[in-house]
Amino acid sequence: MSRQLVSRAELTRILTERMRQLPNGRDCSLGGVLRLPRPDKHGCNWMPGVLSGSCRSALGEVVTKARFEFNLQEE
């Protein structure tokens, strides 16, 4: 499966929107995403940054799927 290349800002916006659609993520926001030094074993090149609120469960649901959909584009 091919990943869509997006900017850090776009990926942060996508993840935040998806979290806020979940009942346990309405008040969540993500402080950004971090580029990994090299892609992980699945080919993903990012990880979530700082969260606001108690949003770990909402983030987990969203990130698990998004890591197979998106990669950060080169800056």
PDB file as gemmi writes it, atoms N, CA and C in Angstrom:
CRYST1    1.000    1.000    1.000  90.00  90.00  90.00 P 1                      
ATOM      1  N   MET A   1       0.846  -1.190   0.000  1.00  0.00           N  
ATOM      2  CA  MET A   1       0.000   0.000   0.000  1.00  0.00           C  
ATOM      3  C   MET A   1       0.884   1.243   0.000  1.00  0.00           C  
ATOM      4  N   SER A   2       0.612   2.142  -0.886  1.00  0.00           N  
ATOM      5  CA  SER A   2       1.376   3.373  -1.019  1.00  0.00           C  
ATOM      6  C   SER A   2       0.858   4.430  -0.044  1.00  0.00           C  
ATOM      7  N   ARG A   3       1.783   5.130   0.591  1.00  0.00           N  
ATOM      8  CA  ARG A   3       1.403   6.198   1.517  1.00  0.00           C  
ATOM      9  C   ARG A   3       1.340   7.543   0.797  1.00  0.00           C  
ATOM     10  N   GLN A   4       0.401   8.369   1.214  1.00  0.00           N  
ATOM     11  CA  GLN A   4       0.299   9.724   0.688  1.00  0.00           C  
ATOM     12  C   GLN A   4       1.339  10.578   1.394  1.00  0.00           C  
ATOM     13  N   LEU A   5       2.109  11.378   0.649  1.00  0.00           N  
ATOM     14  CA  LEU A   5       3.089  12.286   1.237  1.00  0.00           C  
ATOM     15  C   LEU A   5       2.403  13.590   1.606  1.00  0.00           C  
ATOM     16  N   VAL A   6       2.609  14.018   2.856  1.00  0.00           N  
ATOM     17  CA  VAL A   6       1.989  15.246   3.362  1.00  0.00           C  
ATOM     18  C   VAL A   6       3.021  16.025   4.178  1.00  0.00           C  
ATOM     19  N   SER A   7       2.749  17.316   4.370  1.00  0.00           N  
ATOM     20  CA  SER A   7       3.607  18.146   5.206  1.00  0.00           C  
ATOM     21  C   SER A   7       3.320  17.849   6.680  1.00  0.00           C  
ATOM     22  N   ARG A   8       4.208  18.302   7.550  1.00  0.00           N  
ATOM     23  CA  ARG A   8       3.974  18.144   8.995  1.00  0.00           C  
ATOM     24  C   ARG A   8       2.672  18.823   9.406  1.00  0.00           C  
ATOM     25  N   ALA A   9       2.460  20.037   8.894  1.00  0.00           N  
ATOM     26  CA  ALA A   9       1.244  20.785   9.259  1.00  0.00           C  
ATOM     27  C   ALA A   9      -0.014  20.047   8.809  1.00  0.00           C  
ATOM     28  N   GLU A  10       0.017  19.517   7.598  1.00  0.00           N  
ATOM     29  CA  GLU A  10      -1.152  18.800   7.079  1.00  0.00           C  
ATOM     30  C   GLU A  10      -1.411  17.525   7.874  1.00  0.00           C  
ATOM     31  N   LEU A  11      -0.370  16.781   8.196  1.00  0.00           N  
ATOM     32  CA  LEU A  11      -0.548  15.549   8.965  1.00  0.00           C  
ATOM     33  C   LEU A  11      -1.068  15.859  10.364  1.00  0.00           C  
ATOM     34  N   THR A  12      -0.547  16.905  10.982  1.00  0.00           N  
ATOM     35  CA  THR A  12      -1.034  17.314  12.303  1.00  0.00           C  
ATOM     36  C   THR A  12      -2.517  17.664  12.241  1.00  0.00           C  
ATOM     37  N   ARG A  13      -2.914  18.395  11.201  1.00  0.00           N  
ATOM     38  CA  ARG A  13      -4.324  18.773  11.034  1.00  0.00           C  
ATOM     39  C   ARG A  13      -5.199  17.530  10.840  1.00  0.00           C  
ATOM     40  N   ILE A  14      -4.759  16.613  10.003  1.00  0.00           N  
ATOM     41  CA  ILE A  14      -5.525  15.382   9.745  1.00  0.00           C  
ATOM     42  C   ILE A  14      -5.707  14.576  11.028  1.00  0.00           C  
ATOM     43  N   LEU A  15      -4.623  14.374  11.759  1.00  0.00           N  
ATOM     44  CA  LEU A  15      -4.703  13.587  12.995  1.00  0.00           C  
ATOM     45  C   LEU A  15      -5.601  14.254  14.028  1.00  0.00           C  
ATOM     46  N   THR A  16      -5.472  15.566  14.169  1.00  0.00           N  
ATOM     47  CA  THR A  16      -6.306  16.296  15.142  1.00  0.00           C  
ATOM     48  C   THR A  16      -7.781  16.202  14.756  1.00  0.00           C  
ATOM     49  N   GLU A  17      -8.092  16.390  13.478  1.00  0.00           N  
ATOM     50  CA  GLU A  17      -9.487  16.279  13.031  1.00  0.00           C  
ATOM     51  C   GLU A  17     -10.053  14.890  13.316  1.00  0.00           C  
ATOM     52  N   ARG A  18      -9.268  13.866  13.019  1.00  0.00           N  
ATOM     53  CA  ARG A  18      -9.741  12.495  13.246  1.00  0.00           C  
ATOM     54  C   ARG A  18      -9.932  12.209  14.732  1.00  0.00           C  
ATOM     55  N   MET A  19      -9.035  12.689  15.569  1.00  0.00           N  
ATOM     56  CA  MET A  19      -9.195  12.482  17.019  1.00  0.00           C  
ATOM     57  C   MET A  19     -10.462  13.143  17.517  1.00  0.00           C  
ATOM     58  N   ARG A  20     -10.729  14.354  17.042  1.00  0.00           N  
ATOM     59  CA  ARG A  20     -11.887  15.116  17.515  1.00  0.00           C  
ATOM     60  C   ARG A  20     -13.210  14.527  17.058  1.00  0.00           C  
ATOM     61  N   GLN A  21     -13.185  13.619  16.098  1.00  0.00           N  
ATOM     62  CA  GLN A  21     -14.410  12.944  15.657  1.00  0.00           C  
ATOM     63  C   GLN A  21     -14.785  11.790  16.585  1.00  0.00           C  
ATOM     64  N   LEU A  22     -13.854  11.383  17.438  1.00  0.00           N  
ATOM     65  CA  LEU A  22     -14.118  10.289  18.371  1.00  0.00           C  
ATOM     66  C   LEU A  22     -14.723  10.830  19.660  1.00  0.00           C  
ATOM     67  N   PRO A  23     -15.617  10.068  20.297  1.00  0.00           N  
ATOM     68  CA  PRO A  23     -16.229  10.532  21.540  1.00  0.00           C  
ATOM     69  C   PRO A  23     -15.198  10.879  22.622  1.00  0.00           C  
ATOM     70  N   ASN A  24     -14.104  10.128  22.690  1.00  0.00           N  
ATOM     71  CA  ASN A  24     -13.096  10.370  23.723  1.00  0.00           C  
ATOM     72  C   ASN A  24     -12.002  11.324  23.248  1.00  0.00           C  
ATOM     73  N   GLY A  25     -12.186  11.963  22.085  1.00  0.00           N  
ATOM     74  CA  GLY A  25     -11.156  12.844  21.561  1.00  0.00           C  
ATOM     75  C   GLY A  25     -11.622  14.233  21.211  1.00  0.00           C  
ATOM     76  N   ARG A  26     -12.809  14.597  21.641  1.00  0.00           N  
ATOM     77  CA  ARG A  26     -13.378  15.896  21.255  1.00  0.00           C  
ATOM     78  C   ARG A  26     -12.551  17.085  21.698  1.00  0.00           C  
ATOM     79  N   ASP A  27     -11.880  16.981  22.841  1.00  0.00           N  
ATOM     80  CA  ASP A  27     -11.093  18.105  23.363  1.00  0.00           C  
ATOM     81  C   ASP A  27      -9.600  17.921  23.129  1.00  0.00           C  
ATOM     82  N   CYS A  28      -9.244  17.023  22.239  1.00  0.00           N  
ATOM     83  CA  CYS A  28      -7.830  16.708  22.006  1.00  0.00           C  
ATOM     84  C   CYS A  28      -7.232  17.566  20.904  1.00  0.00           C  
ATOM     85  N   SER A  29      -5.958  17.818  21.036  1.00  0.00           N  
ATOM     86  CA  SER A  29      -5.192  18.416  19.943  1.00  0.00           C  
ATOM     87  C   SER A  29      -3.781  17.860  20.004  1.00  0.00           C  
ATOM     88  N   LEU A  30      -3.147  17.869  18.868  1.00  0.00           N  
ATOM     89  CA  LEU A  30      -1.814  17.303  18.736  1.00  0.00           C  
ATOM     90  C   LEU A  30      -0.842  18.433  18.472  1.00  0.00           C  
ATOM     91  N   GLY A  31       0.272  18.442  19.198  1.00  0.00           N  
ATOM     92  CA  GLY A  31       1.268  19.494  19.045  1.00  0.00           C  
ATOM     93  C   GLY A  31       2.177  19.307  17.848  1.00  0.00           C  
ATOM     94  N   GLY A  32       1.937  18.332  17.023  1.00  0.00           N  
ATOM     95  CA  GLY A  32       2.749  18.122  15.838  1.00  0.00           C  
ATOM     96  C   GLY A  32       3.168  16.673  15.696  1.00  0.00           C  
ATOM     97  N   VAL A  33       3.955  16.423  14.687  1.00  0.00           N  
ATOM     98  CA  VAL A  33       4.502  15.092  14.450  1.00  0.00           C  
ATOM     99  C   VAL A  33       6.017  15.209  14.318  1.00  0.00           C  
ATOM    100  N   LEU A  34       6.697  14.132  14.628  1.00  0.00           N  
ATOM    101  CA  LEU A  34       8.150  14.099  14.582  1.00  0.00           C  
ATOM    102  C   LEU A  34       8.604  13.145  13.493  1.00  0.00           C  
ATOM    103  N   ARG A  35       9.589  13.563  12.723  1.00  0.00           N  
ATOM    104  CA  ARG A  35      10.160  12.692  11.693  1.00  0.00           C  
ATOM    105  C   ARG A  35      11.110  11.707  12.357  1.00  0.00           C  
ATOM    106  N   LEU A  36      10.983  10.449  11.997  1.00  0.00           N  
ATOM    107  CA  LEU A  36      11.903   9.425  12.485  1.00  0.00           C  
ATOM    108  C   LEU A  36      13.211   9.523  11.699  1.00  0.00           C  
ATOM    109  N   PRO A  37      14.348   9.170  12.316  1.00  0.00           N  
ATOM    110  CA  PRO A  37      15.627   9.220  11.600  1.00  0.00           C  
ATOM    111  C   PRO A  37      15.633   8.335  10.355  1.00  0.00           C  
ATOM    112  N   ARG A  38      14.903   7.230  10.415  1.00  0.00           N  
ATOM    113  CA  ARG A  38      14.707   6.350   9.261  1.00  0.00           C  
ATOM    114  C   ARG A  38      13.339   5.675   9.444  1.00  0.00           C  
ATOM    115  N   PRO A  39      12.716   5.280   8.357  1.00  0.00           N  
ATOM    116  CA  PRO A  39      11.401   4.637   8.475  1.00  0.00           C  
ATOM    117  C   PRO A  39      11.451   3.392   9.367  1.00  0.00           C  
ATOM    118  N   ASP A  40      10.336   3.129  10.033  1.00  0.00           N  
ATOM    119  CA  ASP A  40      10.241   1.942  10.885  1.00  0.00           C  
ATOM    120  C   ASP A  40      10.098   0.688  10.024  1.00  0.00           C  
ATOM    121  N   LYS A  41       9.909  -0.457  10.654  1.00  0.00           N  
ATOM    122  CA  LYS A  41       9.855  -1.724   9.914  1.00  0.00           C  
ATOM    123  C   LYS A  41       8.673  -1.812   8.945  1.00  0.00           C  
ATOM    124  N   HIS A  42       7.677  -0.947   9.129  1.00  0.00           N  
ATOM    125  CA  HIS A  42       6.516  -0.926   8.241  1.00  0.00           C  
ATOM    126  C   HIS A  42       6.625   0.153   7.163  1.00  0.00           C  
ATOM    127  N   GLY A  43       7.692   0.964   7.231  1.00  0.00           N  
ATOM    128  CA  GLY A  43       7.901   2.007   6.236  1.00  0.00           C  
ATOM    129  C   GLY A  43       7.412   3.385   6.627  1.00  0.00           C  
ATOM    130  N   CYS A  44       6.876   3.536   7.837  1.00  0.00           N  
ATOM    131  CA  CYS A  44       6.379   4.829   8.301  1.00  0.00           C  
ATOM    132  C   CYS A  44       7.557   5.690   8.775  1.00  0.00           C  
ATOM    133  N   ASN A  45       7.541   6.990   8.436  1.00  0.00           N  
ATOM    134  CA  ASN A  45       8.659   7.868   8.790  1.00  0.00           C  
ATOM    135  C   ASN A  45       8.325   8.944   9.818  1.00  0.00           C  
ATOM    136  N   TRP A  46       7.250   8.753  10.588  1.00  0.00           N  
ATOM    137  CA  TRP A  46       6.877   9.753  11.591  1.00  0.00           C  
ATOM    138  C   TRP A  46       6.275   9.098  12.831  1.00  0.00           C  
ATOM    139  N   MET A  47       6.184   9.920  13.890  1.00  0.00           N  
ATOM    140  CA  MET A  47       5.488   9.518  15.115  1.00  0.00           C  
ATOM    141  C   MET A  47       4.808  10.756  15.687  1.00  0.00           C  
ATOM    142  N   PRO A  48       3.758  10.577  16.482  1.00  0.00           N  
ATOM    143  CA  PRO A  48       3.050  11.737  17.030  1.00  0.00           C  
ATOM    144  C   PRO A  48       3.902  12.465  18.054  1.00  0.00           C  
ATOM    145  N   GLY A  49       3.685  13.786  18.130  1.00  0.00           N  
ATOM    146  CA  GLY A  49       4.381  14.620  19.103  1.00  0.00           C  
ATOM    147  C   GLY A  49       3.570  14.789  20.372  1.00  0.00           C  
ATOM    148  N   VAL A  50       3.562  15.990  20.912  1.00  0.00           N  
ATOM    149  CA  VAL A  50       2.940  16.313  22.194  1.00  0.00           C  
ATOM    150  C   VAL A  50       1.419  16.366  22.074  1.00  0.00           C  
ATOM    151  N   LEU A  51       0.750  15.821  23.082  1.00  0.00           N  
ATOM    152  CA  LEU A  51      -0.721  15.836  23.151  1.00  0.00           C  
ATOM    153  C   LEU A  51      -1.194  16.807  24.199  1.00  0.00           C  
ATOM    154  N   SER A  52      -2.378  17.360  23.993  1.00  0.00           N  
ATOM    155  CA  SER A  52      -3.027  18.133  25.046  1.00  0.00           C  
ATOM    156  C   SER A  52      -4.146  17.295  25.629  1.00  0.00           C  
ATOM    157  N   GLY A  53      -4.402  17.474  26.909  1.00  0.00           N  
ATOM    158  CA  GLY A  53      -5.476  16.732  27.559  1.00  0.00           C  
ATOM    159  C   GLY A  53      -5.146  15.266  27.732  1.00  0.00           C  
ATOM    160  N   SER A  54      -6.124  14.489  28.108  1.00  0.00           N  
ATOM    161  CA  SER A  54      -5.933  13.043  28.299  1.00  0.00           C  
ATOM    162  C   SER A  54      -6.401  12.341  27.031  1.00  0.00           C  
ATOM    163  N   CYS A  55      -5.569  12.371  26.024  1.00  0.00           N  
ATOM    164  CA  CYS A  55      -5.978  11.979  24.676  1.00  0.00           C  
ATOM    165  C   CYS A  55      -5.293  10.730  24.147  1.00  0.00           C  
ATOM    166  N   ARG A  56      -4.597  10.008  24.994  1.00  0.00           N  
ATOM    167  CA  ARG A  56      -3.810   8.871  24.502  1.00  0.00           C  
ATOM    168  C   ARG A  56      -4.666   7.817  23.798  1.00  0.00           C  
ATOM    169  N   SER A  57      -5.834   7.508  24.316  1.00  0.00           N  
ATOM    170  CA  SER A  57      -6.638   6.464  23.673  1.00  0.00           C  
ATOM    171  C   SER A  57      -7.161   6.930  22.317  1.00  0.00           C  
ATOM    172  N   ALA A  58      -7.588   8.186  22.227  1.00  0.00           N  
ATOM    173  CA  ALA A  58      -8.058   8.711  20.937  1.00  0.00           C  
ATOM    174  C   ALA A  58      -6.904   8.742  19.942  1.00  0.00           C  
ATOM    175  N   LEU A  59      -5.733   9.152  20.389  1.00  0.00           N  
ATOM    176  CA  LEU A  59      -4.583   9.215  19.498  1.00  0.00           C  
ATOM    177  C   LEU A  59      -4.197   7.825  19.018  1.00  0.00           C  
ATOM    178  N   GLY A  60      -4.205   6.858  19.915  1.00  0.00           N  
ATOM    179  CA  GLY A  60      -3.835   5.495  19.542  1.00  0.00           C  
ATOM    180  C   GLY A  60      -4.701   4.955  18.421  1.00  0.00           C  
ATOM    181  N   GLU A  61      -5.993   5.174  18.516  1.00  0.00           N  
ATOM    182  CA  GLU A  61      -6.918   4.702  17.485  1.00  0.00           C  
ATOM    183  C   GLU A  61      -6.614   5.344  16.135  1.00  0.00           C  
ATOM    184  N   VAL A  62      -6.360   6.621  16.152  1.00  0.00           N  
ATOM    185  CA  VAL A  62      -6.137   7.375  14.923  1.00  0.00           C  
ATOM    186  C   VAL A  62      -4.773   7.065  14.318  1.00  0.00           C  
ATOM    187  N   VAL A  63      -3.736   7.045  15.148  1.00  0.00           N  
ATOM    188  CA  VAL A  63      -2.372   6.859  14.658  1.00  0.00           C  
ATOM    189  C   VAL A  63      -2.165   5.476  14.070  1.00  0.00           C  
ATOM    190  N   THR A  64      -2.745   4.457  14.677  1.00  0.00           N  
ATOM    191  CA  THR A  64      -2.564   3.098  14.179  1.00  0.00           C  
ATOM    192  C   THR A  64      -2.926   3.011  12.693  1.00  0.00           C  
ATOM    193  N   LYS A  65      -4.018   3.608  12.314  1.00  0.00           N  
ATOM    194  CA  LYS A  65      -4.435   3.589  10.912  1.00  0.00           C  
ATOM    195  C   LYS A  65      -3.623   4.571  10.062  1.00  0.00           C  
ATOM    196  N   ALA A  66      -3.406   5.770  10.569  1.00  0.00           N  
ATOM    197  CA  ALA A  66      -2.742   6.819   9.788  1.00  0.00           C  
ATOM    198  C   ALA A  66      -1.292   6.482   9.452  1.00  0.00           C  
ATOM    199  N   ARG A  67      -0.616   5.702  10.295  1.00  0.00           N  
ATOM    200  CA  ARG A  67       0.779   5.351  10.022  1.00  0.00           C  
ATOM    201  C   ARG A  67       0.914   4.504   8.748  1.00  0.00           C  
ATOM    202  N   PHE A  68      -0.169   3.873   8.318  1.00  0.00           N  
ATOM    203  CA  PHE A  68      -0.152   3.107   7.070  1.00  0.00           C  
ATOM    204  C   PHE A  68      -0.682   3.928   5.887  1.00  0.00           C  
ATOM    205  N   GLU A  69      -1.234   5.112   6.170  1.00  0.00           N  
ATOM    206  CA  GLU A  69      -1.796   5.957   5.120  1.00  0.00           C  
ATOM    207  C   GLU A  69      -0.892   7.093   4.681  1.00  0.00           C  
ATOM    208  N   PHE A  70      -0.080   7.624   5.605  1.00  0.00           N  
ATOM    209  CA  PHE A  70       0.668   8.851   5.351  1.00  0.00           C  
ATOM    210  C   PHE A  70       2.143   8.716   5.705  1.00  0.00           C  
ATOM    211  N   ASN A  71       2.970   9.459   4.975  1.00  0.00           N  
ATOM    212  CA  ASN A  71       4.374   9.669   5.322  1.00  0.00           C  
ATOM    213  C   ASN A  71       4.641  11.162   5.179  1.00  0.00           C  
ATOM    214  N   LEU A  72       5.636  11.641   5.928  1.00  0.00           N  
ATOM    215  CA  LEU A  72       6.025  13.044   5.808  1.00  0.00           C  
ATOM    216  C   LEU A  72       6.829  13.236   4.532  1.00  0.00           C  
ATOM    217  N   GLN A  73       6.494  14.303   3.834  1.00  0.00           N  
ATOM    218  CA  GLN A  73       7.273  14.638   2.652  1.00  0.00           C  
ATOM    219  C   GLN A  73       8.588  15.259   3.085  1.00  0.00           C  
ATOM    220  N   GLU A  74       9.566  15.260   2.211  1.00  0.00           N  
ATOM    221  CA  GLU A  74      10.849  15.893   2.503  1.00  0.00           C  
ATOM    222  C   GLU A  74      10.652  17.387   2.658  1.00  0.00           C  
ATOM    223  N   GLU A  75      11.387  17.962   3.574  1.00  0.00           N  
ATOM    224  CA  GLU A  75      11.256  19.415   3.810  1.00  0.00           C  
ATOM    225  C   GLU A  75      12.322  20.179   3.088  1.00  0.00           C  
TER     226      GLU A  75                                                      
END                                                                             
